[in-house]
Amino acid sequence: MTILYQLPAFPVEEQLKSVVSILEEKLPPGAPRGVQFYLGQTRNGLLSVDAVKDVIQRTIPSQYQNSFHLPFASRYVDSQCRLDEPASEAFLGQYLALAQDLGCKTVLVHTGTTYYHPLATLPEGVDRKYQWGVRSPEDLESSKHEVYRRLHAIAVQYPNLDVALENAPLPMNNTSGIDPKKAFLNNMVTTADQIKNFIDYAKCTVENLGLCLDTNHYLRMLSAMALYEHQDPEIRGMFAAIGRREDTNLPTLTDALLSGGRLFIVQFADNNGWELGKRDVRAIAPSRNPYQLRSVIRMIQENEREIPVSFDVDETDYVARPHQRRTLDWILSGVETPIE
């Protein structure tokens, strides 16, 4: 089969027109294409459902095969986005219905199970149960059960949508290299072991429940693992939620996911690596880990199922999108050489 090429965009006219223009310019005739509609984090404010639906229907060609990224919260706590809490059902439900109305094939979802670092000072008003180490192992197992149960319920309610759970990064804060206590933790779908645990569950339930593999997130986690044995309590605390050390490389994980038939979509980008003292961790064009990413692309191209790949490289200009253009060019050229 082949890749279904997608670019991510906020549902505003300028961005939507930009990604359509880039896809039409870059892709050969007949290559499958679409847009990943990305609503972003809840604290940044969300457009109304009607406004999102209107601008997408006015702007995106009817033949496009699109995906929908549900709203999320990754570096703060929002019960509306936590799949282990009842408030998520009504909140996320309105966007699931929208994705279905728009004819999207795939919907991406985060677990929302974000915890503050064990040594962090909690913001005023934040419940202590959202600090890692407060909940008992039994409570955490119950939380995982609720997340899995709600994902299953979503997949049953929306059988025409592929429900793809996105793997979380470690750490979940781009600037935590300066102060590791500012790292947020997620105890689900971060390491290969946790991802495989979820896939084992999904394979026992319904056909339309699977994974979104964010290569940037996974590569960030692998770079952080270099400090797994560090003795500083702030560094050790950063790893508290993920359990044992996990060294599975990205191509090996991708191969396992493809073999299991539950890789539904890929958010594709390299990562410049997490390091102590480093302020910025970014999703970049394939330059730090090009050979791992080349293997991922080739495995997707050889897979019998058409896999959507969204080029989620960070930009400062989300109209011109120079970095996403370079990444798309790299894929189309045969992924032979690193991007300088």
C-alpha positions in Angstrom: 0.0 0.0 0.0 1.1 3.6 0.4 1.1 6.6 2.7 -2.0 8.8 3.2 -0.3 12.2 3.4 -1.7 14.6 5.9 -0.7 18.0 7.3 -2.0 19.3 10.7 -3.9 22.6 10.9 -6.0 24.5 13.3 -9.5 24.9 11.9 -9.0 28.5 10.8 -9.3 29.5 7.1 -5.7 30.7 6.6 -4.1 27.5 7.9 -6.6 25.2 6.1 -6.0 26.9 2.8 -2.2 26.8 3.4 -2.1 23.0 3.9 -4.4 22.3 1.0 -2.1 24.5 -1.2 1.0 22.7 0.0 -0.4 19.2 -0.5 -1.6 20.1 -4.0 1.8 21.5 -4.9 3.9 18.7 -3.5 2.1 15.5 -4.0 1.9 13.7 -7.4 -1.6 13.2 -8.9 -3.5 10.4 -7.3 -1.5 10.3 -4.1 -4.0 10.1 -1.2 -4.1 13.2 0.9 -5.9 14.9 3.8 -5.8 17.2 6.8 -5.5 16.5 10.5 -7.8 18.9 12.2 -6.1 20.0 15.4 -8.0 21.9 18.0 -5.1 22.2 20.5 -5.1 22.5 24.3 -8.2 23.5 26.2 -6.6 26.4 28.1 -5.8 28.2 24.9 -9.5 28.5 24.1 -11.5 26.4 21.6 -13.6 27.4 18.6 -17.3 26.5 18.8 -18.3 23.2 17.2 -20.4 25.1 14.6 -17.5 27.4 13.7 -15.1 24.5 13.2 -17.6 22.6 11.0 -18.4 25.6 8.9 -14.8 26.6 8.0 -13.8 23.0 7.3 -16.7 22.4 5.0 -16.0 25.6 3.1 -12.3 25.0 2.7 -11.3 21.4 2.5 -11.9 19.4 -0.8 -14.5 16.7 -0.5 -12.1 14.0 -1.7 -9.7 14.6 1.1 -9.3 11.8 3.7 -9.0 13.6 7.1 -8.4 12.9 10.7 -9.5 14.8 13.8 -7.3 15.5 16.9 -9.5 15.9 20.0 -8.8 18.7 22.4 -6.3 17.8 25.2 -4.4 19.0 28.2 -0.8 17.9 28.5 1.1 20.3 30.8 -1.7 21.0 33.3 -4.7 19.1 34.6 -8.1 19.4 33.1 -10.8 16.8 34.2 -12.7 17.4 30.9 -9.8 15.7 29.0 -9.0 13.0 31.5 -10.4 9.7 30.3 -10.3 8.4 33.8 -12.9 11.0 34.9 -16.7 11.3 34.0 -16.4 14.9 32.9 -14.6 13.8 29.8 -17.6 12.0 28.3 -19.8 15.0 27.5 -16.9 17.3 26.7 -15.1 15.0 24.2 -18.4 13.6 23.0 -19.3 16.8 21.2 -16.0 16.7 19.2 -16.4 13.0 18.4 -19.8 13.7 17.0 -18.2 16.6 14.9 -15.5 14.3 13.6 -18.1 11.8 12.5 -20.2 14.6 10.9 -17.2 15.8 9.0 -16.6 12.3 7.6 -13.2 11.8 9.3 -11.8 8.4 9.2 -9.6 8.6 12.3 -9.9 10.4 15.6 -6.8 11.0 17.8 -7.2 11.1 21.6 -4.9 11.6 24.6 -5.4 9.7 27.9 -5.2 13.1 29.7 -3.8 11.3 32.8 -1.3 14.0 33.6 0.5 14.1 37.0 2.7 16.7 38.6 6.3 15.7 39.5 6.5 14.2 43.0 8.6 17.1 44.2 6.6 19.9 42.4 4.8 22.6 44.3 1.2 22.3 43.2 -0.6 25.4 41.9 -3.3 26.8 44.2 -6.5 24.9 44.0 -5.1 21.7 42.3 -6.1 18.5 44.1 -3.2 16.5 45.6 -4.5 13.4 43.8 -2.9 14.9 40.6 0.6 14.7 42.1 2.5 11.5 41.4 2.9 9.3 44.5 -0.4 10.3 46.2 -2.6 7.7 44.5 -2.2 4.1 45.6 -1.3 1.3 43.1 -4.9 0.2 43.3 -6.1 3.7 42.5 -3.8 3.8 39.5 -5.0 0.5 38.2 -8.6 1.7 38.5 -7.7 4.8 36.6 -6.2 2.7 33.8 -9.3 0.5 33.7 -11.5 3.6 33.4 -9.3 5.0 30.5 -9.5 1.7 28.6 -13.2 1.3 29.3 -14.0 4.8 27.9 -11.9 4.2 24.9 -13.7 1.0 24.2 -17.1 2.8 24.7 -16.0 5.5 22.2 -15.0 2.9 19.6 -18.3 1.0 20.0 -20.4 4.2 19.8 -18.5 5.4 16.7 -17.9 2.3 14.6 -17.0 4.3 11.5 -14.2 6.1 13.3 -10.7 4.5 13.9 -10.1 5.6 17.5 -6.3 6.1 17.9 -4.8 6.6 21.4 -1.7 8.8 21.1 1.5 7.8 23.0 2.7 10.4 25.5 6.1 12.0 25.7 8.5 11.9 28.6 9.0 14.5 30.0 5.7 16.3 29.2 7.2 19.8 29.5 9.5 21.2 26.8 11.6 23.3 29.2 12.0 20.8 32.1 15.7 20.4 31.3 16.2 23.5 33.4 14.1 22.3 36.3 13.1 18.6 36.2 10.5 19.2 39.0 8.5 21.0 36.3 8.2 17.8 34.3 4.7 16.3 34.0 4.3 12.6 34.0 1.9 10.2 32.3 1.8 6.6 33.4 0.1 5.3 30.3 1.3 4.7 26.7 4.7 6.3 27.1 7.2 3.4 26.9 7.0 0.5 24.5 5.9 -1.8 27.4 3.0 0.5 28.2 2.1 0.8 24.5 2.1 -2.9 24.1 -0.1 -3.3 27.2 -2.7 -1.1 25.6 -2.5 -2.9 22.2 -3.0 -6.2 24.0 -6.2 -4.8 25.4 -7.4 -3.2 22.1 -6.9 -6.5 20.2 -9.3 -8.2 22.7 -12.1 -5.7 22.1 -13.1 -4.0 18.8 -11.5 -3.6 15.4 -11.5 0.2 15.4 -9.5 0.8 18.6 -5.7 1.2 18.1 -2.8 3.5 18.4 -1.5 6.9 17.1 2.3 6.6 17.1 3.8 10.1 17.6 7.4 9.5 16.6 8.5 12.9 18.1 7.1 11.9 21.5 8.7 8.4 21.4 12.1 9.8 20.4 11.9 12.4 23.2 11.3 9.6 25.7 14.3 7.6 24.4 16.6 10.6 24.7 15.4 11.1 28.3 16.1 7.5 29.1 19.8 8.2 29.0 19.4 9.6 32.5 17.4 6.8 33.9 20.0 5.8 36.4 20.7 9.3 37.6 20.7 9.6 41.4 19.4 13.2 41.7 15.9 12.9 43.3 14.5 15.4 40.9 15.8 13.4 37.9 14.7 10.1 39.5 11.3 11.5 40.2 10.9 12.3 36.5 10.8 8.6 35.7 8.6 7.6 38.6 5.4 7.0 36.5 6.9 4.9 33.7 8.3 1.9 35.6 11.3 -0.1 34.4 13.8 1.2 31.8 12.6 0.6 28.3 15.1 0.7 25.4 13.0 -0.5 22.4 14.0 1.5 19.4 11.4 3.2 17.1 11.6 0.8 14.1 11.3 -2.2 16.4 8.2 -0.7 18.0 6.7 0.3 14.7 7.2 -3.2 13.3 5.4 -4.7 16.3 2.5 -2.3 15.9 2.1 -2.9 12.2 2.3 -6.7 12.7 -0.5 -6.4 15.2 -2.7 -4.4 12.8 -3.4 -1.7 15.4 -1.3 1.2 14.1 -4.0 3.6 12.8 -2.1 6.8 12.2 1.5 8.3 12.6 2.3 11.8 13.7 5.7 12.1 12.1 8.6 14.3 13.3 12.1 13.9 14.7 13.0 15.3 18.1 16.1 17.4 19.0 16.4 15.5 22.3 15.8 16.1 26.0 18.8 17.1 28.0 19.6 18.6 31.4 20.1 22.4 31.2 18.4 22.6 27.8 15.4 24.9 27.6 13.7 23.9 24.4 12.7 20.4 23.2 11.1 20.6 19.7 9.6 18.4 17.0 12.0 18.9 14.1 12.5 17.7 10.5 14.4 14.3 10.2 18.0 15.2 11.1 18.8 13.8 14.6 17.3 10.3 14.0 16.9 10.0 10.2 17.8 6.4 10.0 15.2 5.3 12.5 12.6 7.5 10.8 13.6 6.2 7.3 12.9 2.6 8.6 9.5 3.7 9.9 8.5 5.2 6.5 9.6 2.2 4.6 7.7 -0.2 6.8 4.6 1.9 6.4 5.0 1.9 2.6 5.4 -1.9 2.6 2.4 -2.5 4.9 -0.8 -3.9 3.4 -2.9 -1.2 5.1 -2.9 2.4 4.0 -1.6 4.4 7.0 -2.2 8.2 7.5 1.0 10.1 8.2 0.7 13.6 9.6 3.8 15.8 9.3 3.8 17.4 12.8 7.1 19.3 12.7 7.0 22.5 14.8 6.8 25.8 12.8 7.1 29.4 13.6 5.1 30.2 10.5 2.1 28.0 10.1 1.2 29.5 6.8 4.4 29.0 4.9 5.4 25.9 6.9 9.0 25.6 5.6 9.9 22.7 8.0 6.9 20.6 7.2 7.6 21.2 3.5 11.1 19.9 3.8 9.9 16.9 5.7 7.4 16.1 3.0 10.1 16.6 0.3 12.3 14.1 2.2 9.6 11.5 2.2 8.8 12.0 -1.5 12.5 11.9 -2.5 12.9 8.4 -1.0 14.3 9.2 2.5 17.8 8.4 1.4 19.7 11.2 3.1 19.4 13.2 6.4 18.0 16.7 6.3 20.7 19.1 7.1 
